[in-house]
């Protein structure tokens, strides 16, 4: 009985630590676009090869409730990855990773509001 209760508790803890909502897109060719729509922002992303072995990734974020879009441009080398939140949308984490000629972009929305997030 104790063993089953402990197993159930551990399983519940694992699920509570993971994001509640997630979305992912993989881009496999230059100029091929992907889009994600979780959270308060819609995002369109594409890449182009640049000097060296970098892929220049451009992500444009548009607020769903209107307002000015925001753009992020970054260079990714093979096996690079980066994750961040956008201003005004701290509850959503945007992650970008590169493997060869593929760039994978994902969003994850926190299950619980972050401690440093402002109340709405």
Secondary structure in CASP SS format (residue, H / E / C, confidence):
PFRMAT SS
TARGET T0000
AUTHOR 0000-0000-0000
METHOD secondary structure of the structure
MODEL  1
X C 1.00
X H 1.00
X H 1.00
X H 1.00
X H 1.00
X H 1.00
X H 1.00
X H 1.00
X H 1.00
X H 1.00
X H 1.00
X H 1.00
X H 1.00
X H 1.00
X H 1.00
X H 1.00
X H 1.00
X C 1.00
X C 1.00
X C 1.00
X E 1.00
X E 1.00
X E 1.00
X E 1.00
X E 1.00
X E 1.00
X E 1.00
X C 1.00
X C 1.00
X C 1.00
X C 1.00
X C 1.00
X C 1.00
X E 1.00
X E 1.00
X E 1.00
X C 1.00
X C 1.00
X C 1.00
X C 1.00
X E 1.00
X E 1.00
X E 1.00
X E 1.00
X E 1.00
X E 1.00
X E 1.00
X E 1.00
X E 1.00
X C 1.00
X C 1.00
X C 1.00
X C 1.00
X C 1.00
X E 1.00
X E 1.00
X E 1.00
X E 1.00
X E 1.00
X E 1.00
X E 1.00
X E 1.00
X E 1.00
X C 1.00
X C 1.00
X C 1.00
X C 1.00
X C 1.00
X C 1.00
X E 1.00
X E 1.00
X E 1.00
X E 1.00
X E 1.00
X E 1.00
X E 1.00
X C 1.00
X C 1.00
X C 1.00
X C 1.00
X E 1.00
X E 1.00
X E 1.00
X E 1.00
X E 1.00
X E 1.00
X C 1.00
X C 1.00
X E 1.00
X E 1.00
X E 1.00
X E 1.00
X E 1.00
X E 1.00
X E 1.00
X E 1.00
X E 1.00
X E 1.00
X E 1.00
X C 1.00
X C 1.00
X E 1.00
X E 1.00
X E 1.00
X E 1.00
X E 1.00
X E 1.00
X E 1.00
X E 1.00
X C 1.00
X C 1.00
X C 1.00
X C 1.00
X C 1.00
X C 1.00
X C 1.00
X C 1.00
X C 1.00
X C 1.00
X C 1.00
END
